[in-house]
Amino acid sequence: MRDVGRVDKRDPMCACALMSDKAPPAGWVVQIVVPAQFATRGAEWIGATLPDAPSFKYFNAAIAVAGKAIEAAIQLTAGEGSVVRTLSSREIAVLGLKPGEVKPA
């Protein structure tokens, strides 16, 4: 018989996962902002030249620590980096990445 007054920390009948049960990230998708190059204007242009818009490059990194994933991606191209989202170990396997490897997305 179940004790009605007792509150279970985790009910085995509950199918929902707790936030603390979430697996840590196995890797990251890293976005690198590539600085804009100055626009090339013809010789007839006498006005001010504005830079073109920056571009973005994305990399899949099989590195669990976000900062190290950004550093590894920046080594492949110049620019400022940030993480976009996590990659699970299953996604890393599907992408064919080895631990510590970084590839263009």
N, C-alpha and C positions, 0 to 999 in steps of 0.2 A: 504494500500500500504506500502510496506517495504521500509525503508530508505536505499538506496544503499550505501551511504557513511559511514554508521555506522557499526562498527565491533562488532558483538555480542561476549560476553565472552564465551557463550556456546550456540551453535546452537542446537535446539531440534531435528533437522533432523540428526544430527551426532550420530551414534550408538557407537562410541568409548568412553571409559571411561577415564577420566583424572587421572593422577597419584595421585592427592590429593583426589580423590574419592575412592581410594582403602581402603578397610576395614582394620583396625589394626589387627595384629595377635591375635588369641585367645589362642594360645599355641605354643609349640615348639617341634621338634624332637631333642633330646639331645644325643650327642655321648660322651661316656666316654672311655678314653684310660686307659686300665688296665695295670699296669706295668708288665713287663716280669718277670717270675721266672727264677732263674738260671737253666740251663740245668742239668739234672741228667745224669751223666756219670757212666759207670761201673767202678769197682775198677781197671781194667786194663788200663784205660785212664790216661796218665800222662801229657798230654798237657794242655794248658790253657782252661778254661771253659768260654764260652761266653753265655750271656743271650739269651734266646729264644726271638722271636719277640713279641712285645706287642699285646694284643688283644683288640677288641672294643666291647662295649655293647651299645645298643641303647634303649632309653626310649622315650615314648610319654608323654609330660607334658601339662596339661591343665592349664598353668600359662602364662599369657600374657607378663610378664617381663622376658626377656631372662636370666638375671643374677640369678633371683630367680628360674627359671626352672632348670638351671645348678646346683644350690645349692641343690635343692630338689632331683635331680637325683644322685648327689654325696653321699647323705645320704643313698641311697640304695646300693651303691657299692663304693669301694675305687678307686681313680684315678683322672685324670684331665679331665675336661669336656669342651665341646664347643657345640654351637647350629649348627645344620645342615640345617634345614629349618623351615619355619613357618607352623603352622596348622591353618586352618580356623575353624570357629565355627561349620560348617557342618561336617568337618572331625572329630572333637572332639566328636560330637554327634554319628557319625558312630562307632567310637572306644569305645563308652560307658564310656567315662571319665566324672567325675564330676569336677566342678571347684576346682582347687588346687590339683587335683589328678595326680600322676605319676605312670605309669605302664611300664614294659618292653615291648619293641616293638617286 
